[in-house]
Amino acid sequence: MKKKDFYSISEESLKFLKNYLNSFSPTGDENEGQKIWKSYISTYVEKVETDLYGTAVGIINPNSSYKLIIEAHADEISWYVNYITDNGIIYVSRNGGSDHQIAPSKRVIIHTENGYIHGIFGWPAIHTRKFLEEKSPNIDNLFVDIGALNKKEVSQMGVHVGCVITYPDQFFIMNKNYFVSRALDNKIGGFIIAEVAKMIKEYQHNFEFGLYVVNSVQEEIGLKGAKMISNTIQPNIAIVTDVTHDTSTPMIDKKIQGDVKCGKGPVIGYAPSIQKNLRELIINTAKSKKISFQRLVSSRSTGTDTDAFAYSNKGVASALISIPLRYMHTTVEMIHKEDVEKTIQLIFEILKEINQNKICHLLNRK
């Protein structure tokens, strides 16, 4: 990539993003996506490690005693096969916060030991439903149809209780500026931190601290991968990137959800788990580099891996930079290309600022 004053997504990087988003990474079985991510980042770090549950880590300057993490989570929401009826209909259970309201008429893929089985979320035709007795889609009435005659045929196809179910929707670009895909929550974060590592390599920037580029698993069910990897690495600082809600679309109350919009820059979080001095350094860096940003309050907790890092070990100075996203936990999640580029540039500039100003001293200022 030719050096520029400001980061922009190259064709090579876009190819990686598309490949990464189109792969499957359901919570608890993130291996397919992690292989793609590790292969890409291995060019830009000194070593790559994977823990017992699949969290992947690219390391720069591994011998330093002072450790800084930039992190995203790799897992996507999905479903489990939960019950199979005698006539071959499959009922499901959530694996993460899958949205039951979008499910009817969606195509699905069931992951089996023998490969993928295609199916659909069925729903009674409008002609057969009674207007005054309309039922909304819910976990107790959603079902998957794979065209099987009975339970035995389902079993012969390799489908059993515990098989993971994902949506097959693919990445595309809309109106030149918007990336649309399932699993942007939070594979876009994995893309961002990988691109930061790429910038470090291409600009040949040397850090005094050890940089750990972490793509965690199992965030969607309680920040589990971040909790494990924080205990393993025992970092001094963690800068987390995730997605947050674009609140400019219909039926969202800004008085409750905040005022955030795609295209206006990364979102810097405020919450008890976010260390004040680190957050102020991020804000000051954004201002000095003229990178537009937004602010968001998360009250008691952020609901992201930030909380897991902040309260791990004896406490880790943590901060959260989010990407505005529309239609979270659907198959048409949307983000603005410029928000991604600005976030990559901002994290790169933050790392340089930390290196220059000896953050271990800055964090202790009152």
C-alpha positions as CSV (number, residue, x, y, z in Angstrom):
1,M,0.0,0.0,0.0
2,K,1.3,3.4,-1.0
3,K,1.8,5.6,2.1
4,K,-0.9,8.3,2.4
5,D,-1.6,11.1,4.9
6,F,-4.8,9.3,5.9
7,Y,-5.7,5.6,5.7
8,S,-8.1,4.4,3.0
9,I,-9.2,0.8,2.3
10,S,-7.2,-0.8,-0.5
11,E,-8.4,-3.4,-2.9
12,E,-6.3,-6.0,-1.1
13,S,-7.9,-5.1,2.2
14,L,-11.4,-5.0,0.8
15,K,-10.8,-8.5,-0.6
16,F,-9.8,-9.7,2.9
17,L,-12.8,-8.0,4.5
18,K,-15.2,-9.7,2.0
19,N,-13.7,-13.1,2.5
20,Y,-13.7,-12.7,6.2
21,L,-17.3,-11.6,6.5
22,N,-18.6,-14.3,4.1
23,S,-17.0,-17.0,6.3
24,F,-18.9,-18.5,9.2
25,S,-17.9,-17.8,12.8
26,P,-20.8,-18.8,15.1
27,T,-20.2,-18.4,18.8
28,G,-18.3,-21.5,20.1
29,D,-17.2,-22.5,16.6
30,E,-15.3,-19.5,15.2
31,N,-12.6,-21.6,13.6
32,E,-13.4,-20.9,9.9
33,G,-13.3,-17.1,10.3
34,Q,-10.3,-17.2,12.6
35,K,-8.3,-19.1,10.0
36,I,-8.8,-16.4,7.5
37,W,-8.0,-13.7,10.0
38,K,-4.9,-15.4,11.3
39,S,-3.6,-16.0,7.7
40,Y,-4.0,-12.3,6.9
41,I,-2.5,-10.8,10.1
42,S,0.4,-13.2,10.1
43,T,2.1,-11.1,7.5
44,Y,2.1,-8.0,9.8
45,V,3.0,-9.4,13.2
46,E,6.0,-11.3,14.7
47,K,4.0,-14.3,16.0
48,V,0.4,-15.6,16.1
49,E,-1.1,-17.6,18.9
50,T,-4.4,-19.2,19.6
51,D,-5.8,-20.2,23.0
52,L,-7.8,-23.3,24.0
53,Y,-11.2,-21.8,22.9
54,G,-10.0,-20.2,19.7
55,T,-9.2,-16.6,20.5
56,A,-6.4,-15.5,18.1
57,V,-3.6,-13.1,19.0
58,G,-1.1,-11.5,16.7
59,I,1.9,-10.1,18.7
60,I,4.3,-7.3,17.9
61,N,7.4,-6.9,20.2
62,P,6.5,-9.9,22.3
63,N,9.5,-9.5,24.7
64,S,8.3,-6.2,26.2
65,S,7.1,-6.4,29.8
66,Y,4.5,-3.6,29.1
67,K,1.6,-5.0,27.2
68,L,-1.1,-3.2,25.2
69,I,-4.1,-5.0,23.6
70,I,-6.2,-3.8,20.7
71,E,-9.2,-6.1,20.5
72,A,-12.3,-7.1,18.7
73,H,-14.6,-10.1,18.9
74,A,-14.8,-12.7,16.1
75,D,-18.1,-14.5,16.9
76,E,-21.4,-14.0,15.2
77,I,-24.9,-14.8,16.5
78,S,-26.5,-18.1,15.4
79,W,-29.0,-20.8,16.3
80,Y,-28.8,-24.3,17.6
81,V,-30.9,-27.3,16.6
82,N,-32.8,-27.9,19.8
83,Y,-35.6,-30.3,19.0
84,I,-36.7,-32.5,16.0
85,T,-40.3,-33.5,15.5
86,D,-41.4,-36.9,14.2
87,N,-42.3,-35.3,10.9
88,G,-38.9,-33.7,10.4
89,I,-39.5,-30.1,11.6
90,I,-36.6,-28.5,13.5
91,Y,-37.1,-26.2,16.5
92,V,-34.2,-24.0,17.5
93,S,-32.5,-22.4,20.5
94,R,-30.5,-19.1,20.4
95,N,-26.7,-19.1,20.3
96,G,-26.2,-15.4,21.2
97,G,-28.8,-12.7,20.8
98,S,-30.4,-13.9,17.5
99,D,-33.3,-11.8,16.5
100,H,-36.4,-13.9,16.3
101,Q,-38.5,-11.3,14.4
102,I,-36.3,-11.4,11.3
103,A,-36.3,-15.2,11.0
104,P,-39.4,-16.2,9.1
105,S,-38.7,-16.9,5.4
106,K,-34.9,-16.6,5.9
107,R,-32.6,-19.2,4.3
108,V,-30.3,-21.0,6.7
109,I,-27.3,-23.3,6.7
110,I,-27.1,-26.1,9.2
111,H,-23.5,-27.1,10.0
112,T,-23.0,-30.9,10.2
113,E,-20.0,-33.2,10.4
114,N,-20.6,-34.0,6.7
115,G,-21.0,-30.5,5.5
116,Y,-23.7,-27.9,5.1
117,I,-27.4,-28.6,4.9
118,H,-29.6,-25.9,3.5
119,G,-33.0,-25.0,5.0
120,I,-35.4,-22.3,5.6
121,F,-37.3,-20.7,8.6
122,G,-40.8,-21.6,7.6
123,W,-43.9,-19.6,8.5
124,P,-47.7,-20.2,7.9
125,A,-49.0,-18.5,4.7
126,I,-51.0,-15.3,5.3
127,H,-54.1,-17.1,3.8
128,T,-54.1,-19.6,6.7
129,R,-53.7,-17.2,9.6
130,K,-56.6,-15.6,11.4
131,F,-56.3,-11.9,11.7
132,L,-57.6,-11.6,15.2
133,E,-55.3,-14.5,16.3
134,E,-52.1,-13.4,14.6
135,K,-49.0,-14.7,16.4
136,S,-45.6,-13.0,16.3
137,P,-42.5,-14.9,15.5
138,N,-40.9,-16.1,18.8
139,I,-38.5,-18.7,20.0
140,D,-41.4,-21.1,20.9
141,N,-42.9,-21.1,17.4
142,L,-39.9,-20.6,15.0
143,F,-39.1,-23.7,13.0
144,V,-36.6,-24.8,10.3
145,D,-37.7,-26.9,7.4
146,I,-35.0,-28.8,5.5
147,G,-37.3,-30.8,3.2
148,A,-37.1,-34.0,5.3
149,L,-40.1,-36.4,5.4
150,N,-39.5,-37.4,9.0
151,K,-37.1,-37.4,11.9
152,K,-35.2,-40.4,10.5
153,E,-34.5,-38.6,7.3
154,V,-33.2,-35.6,9.3
155,S,-30.8,-37.8,11.1
156,Q,-29.7,-39.5,7.8
157,M,-28.8,-36.0,6.5
158,G,-26.4,-35.6,9.5
159,V,-28.6,-33.1,11.4
160,H,-28.9,-33.7,15.2
161,V,-29.5,-31.7,18.3
162,G,-26.6,-29.3,18.9
163,C,-25.9,-28.6,15.2
164,V,-25.2,-24.9,14.7
165,I,-27.5,-22.9,12.3
166,T,-26.3,-19.7,10.5
167,Y,-27.6,-17.4,7.8
168,P,-25.8,-17.5,4.4
169,D,-26.2,-13.8,3.5
170,Q,-23.2,-12.3,1.8
171,F,-21.3,-9.0,2.0
172,F,-22.1,-6.3,-0.5
173,I,-21.5,-2.5,-0.9
174,M,-24.5,-0.3,-1.2
175,N,-24.4,3.2,-2.7
176,K,-20.6,3.1,-2.7
177,N,-20.3,4.1,0.9
178,Y,-22.1,1.5,2.9
179,F,-20.9,-2.0,3.7
180,V,-23.8,-4.4,4.2
181,S,-23.4,-7.9,5.7
182,R,-24.3,-10.2,8.5
183,A,-21.7,-10.4,11.2
184,L,-20.4,-6.9,10.9
185,D,-21.0,-7.2,14.6
186,N,-18.1,-7.5,15.1
187,K,-16.0,-8.8,12.3
188,I,-15.6,-5.2,11.2
189,G,-13.6,-4.8,14.5
190,G,-11.4,-7.8,13.5
191,F,-10.8,-6.0,10.2
192,I,-9.9,-2.7,11.9
193,I,-7.3,-4.1,14.3
194,A,-5.8,-6.2,11.5
195,E,-5.4,-3.1,9.3
196,V,-3.8,-1.2,12.3
197,A,-1.2,-4.0,12.4
198,K,-0.8,-3.6,8.6
199,M,-0.2,0.1,9.0
200,I,2.4,-0.4,11.7
201,K,4.3,-2.8,9.5
202,E,4.1,-0.6,6.4
203,Y,5.1,2.6,8.2
204,Q,7.9,0.6,10.1
205,H,6.8,2.1,13.4
206,N,8.6,0.7,16.4
207,F,6.9,0.5,19.8
208,E,8.5,0.2,23.3
209,F,5.5,-1.8,24.5
210,G,4.3,-5.2,23.4
211,L,1.3,-4.9,21.1
212,Y,-1.3,-7.8,21.2
213,V,-3.8,-7.7,18.4
214,V,-6.6,-9.8,19.8
215,N,-9.6,-11.4,18.0
216,S,-11.7,-12.9,20.8
217,V,-14.3,-15.5,20.8
218,Q,-17.6,-15.9,22.6
219,E,-18.4,-12.2,23.2
220,E,-22.0,-12.7,22.2
221,I,-22.7,-15.0,25.2
222,G,-21.0,-13.0,27.9
223,L,-17.6,-11.7,27.0
224,K,-16.1,-15.1,27.6
225,G,-13.1,-15.1,25.3
226,A,-11.9,-11.6,26.5
227,K,-12.1,-12.8,30.1
228,M,-9.8,-15.8,29.3
229,I,-7.3,-14.0,27.1
230,S,-7.0,-11.1,29.6
231,N,-5.9,-13.6,32.3
232,T,-3.5,-15.1,29.9
233,I,-1.8,-11.9,28.6
234,Q,-2.3,-9.8,31.7
235,P,-2.2,-6.5,29.8
236,N,-1.6,-3.0,31.1
237,I,-4.0,-1.4,28.6
238,A,-6.8,-2.6,26.4
239,I,-8.4,-0.6,23.6
240,V,-11.5,-2.4,22.4
241,T,-13.4,-1.8,19.2
242,D,-16.9,-2.9,18.6
243,V,-20.1,-1.7,17.0
244,T,-22.9,0.5,18.5
245,H,-26.3,1.6,17.3
246,D,-26.9,4.2,14.6
247,T,-29.8,6.0,16.3
248,S,-30.9,8.0,13.2
249,T,-33.1,5.3,11.8
250,P,-36.8,5.0,12.5
251,M,-38.3,3.7,15.8
252,I,-35.2,4.5,18.0
253,D,-35.5,7.0,20.9
254,K,-32.4,9.2,21.0
255,K,-33.2,10.3,24.5
256,I,-32.6,6.7,25.6
257,Q,-30.1,5.4,23.0
258,G,-28.1,8.5,22.4
259,D,-27.4,10.5,19.2
260,V,-25.1,8.5,16.9
261,K,-25.1,8.4,13.1
262,C,-23.2,6.5,10.4
263,G,-20.7,8.7,8.5
264,K,-19.9,11.0,11.4
265,G,-16.9,9.1,12.7
266,P,-16.0,6.6,15.4
267,V,-17.8,6.7,18.7
268,I,-15.9,7.2,22.0
269,G,-17.5,5.6,25.0
270,Y,-18.2,6.8,28.5
271,A,-18.9,4.2,31.2
272,P,-17.5,3.3,34.6
273,S,-15.4,0.5,33.0
274,I,-13.7,3.1,30.7
275,Q,-10.5,4.5,32.3
276,K,-10.8,8.3,32.3
277,N,-7.2,9.3,31.4
278,L,-7.0,6.8,28.6
279,R,-10.3,8.0,27.2
280,E,-9.1,11.6,27.3
281,L,-5.9,10.7,25.5
282,I,-8.1,9.1,22.8
283,I,-10.2,12.2,22.5
284,N,-7.2,14.6,22.5
285,T,-5.6,12.4,19.8
286,A,-8.7,12.6,17.6
287,K,-8.8,16.3,18.0
288,S,-5.2,16.9,17.3
289,K,-5.3,14.7,14.2
290,K,-8.6,16.2,13.0
291,I,-10.5,12.9,13.1
292,S,-14.2,13.5,13.6
293,F,-15.7,11.5,16.4
294,Q,-19.0,11.0,18.4
295,R,-19.6,10.4,22.1
296,L,-21.9,7.8,23.7
297,V,-22.8,7.1,27.3
298,S,-23.2,3.4,28.4
299,S,-24.2,4.0,32.0
300,R,-23.5,0.9,34.2
301,S,-21.7,-1.2,31.6
302,T,-20.8,-1.1,27.9
303,G,-22.0,-4.6,27.2
304,T,-18.7,-5.1,25.3
305,D,-15.4,-6.8,25.9
306,T,-14.3,-3.5,27.5
307,D,-16.0,-4.6,30.7
308,A,-14.2,-7.9,30.8
309,F,-10.7,-6.4,30.4
310,A,-11.3,-3.5,32.8
311,Y,-12.2,-5.7,35.7
312,S,-9.8,-8.5,35.1
313,N,-6.6,-9.3,37.0
314,K,-6.0,-6.3,39.3
315,G,-7.7,-3.9,36.8
316,V,-6.7,-3.0,33.3
317,A,-6.9,0.5,31.9
318,S,-9.5,0.1,29.2
319,A,-11.3,2.2,26.6
320,L,-13.9,1.6,23.9
321,I,-14.1,2.9,20.3
322,S,-17.2,1.9,18.4
323,I,-18.4,1.9,14.9
324,P,-22.0,3.2,14.2
325,L,-24.0,0.4,12.8
326,R,-27.6,0.1,11.5
327,Y,-29.9,-3.0,12.1
328,M,-27.7,-4.8,14.6
329,H,-28.2,-8.6,14.9
330,T,-29.9,-8.8,11.5
331,T,-28.5,-10.1,8.2
332,V,-28.3,-6.6,6.7
333,E,-26.1,-4.8,9.2
334,M,-24.8,-1.5,7.7
335,I,-21.7,0.6,8.4
336,H,-20.2,3.6,6.6
337,K,-16.9,3.1,4.9
338,E,-15.4,6.4,6.2
339,D,-16.2,5.5,9.8
340,V,-14.1,2.3,9.4
341,E,-11.2,4.3,7.8
342,K,-11.3,6.9,10.5
343,T,-11.3,4.3,13.3
344,I,-8.2,2.6,11.8
345,Q,-6.4,5.9,11.5
346,L,-7.4,6.9,15.1
347,I,-6.2,3.7,16.7
348,F,-2.9,3.9,14.8
349,E,-2.4,7.5,16.0
350,I,-3.3,6.6,19.6
351,L,-0.7,3.9,19.6
352,K,1.9,6.4,18.4
353,E,0.8,8.9,21.1
354,I,1.0,6.3,23.8
355,N,4.5,5.3,22.7
356,Q,5.7,8.9,22.7
357,N,4.2,9.9,26.0
358,K,4.9,6.9,28.2
359,I,1.3,6.1,28.9
360,C,2.1,4.3,32.2
361,H,2.7,7.7,33.7
362,L,-0.2,9.5,32.0
363,L,-2.7,6.9,33.3
364,N,-1.8,7.7,36.9
365,R,-2.5,11.4,36.5
366,K,-5.5,12.8,38.5
